[in-house]
C-alpha cells in the first residue's frame, strides 16, 4: 500500500512538489485518523444515550432544555 501524498506549494516561485509521506508523517496521520474516528464514535454514543434517556422520560429535547434552564 502506498502512503498518502504531501503537496508542498511555494507561492513565491509557484513550485509544487508532491511526495509520499515519510514514515513518521504517516504514523502521525494514522494516529490522527484513529483519534477522529474515536471522537465520532463517542459523539454518536452520547447522542444515542441522550435520545434513549429522553425516550425513557417521555419528553422532547426542547422540554428537557426548559427543565434545565
Secondary structure, DSSP 8 states (H G I E B T S, - for coil): ----EEEEEETTTTEEEEEE--HHHHHHHHHHHHHHHHHHHHHHHHHHHHHHHHHHHT--HHHHHHHH-
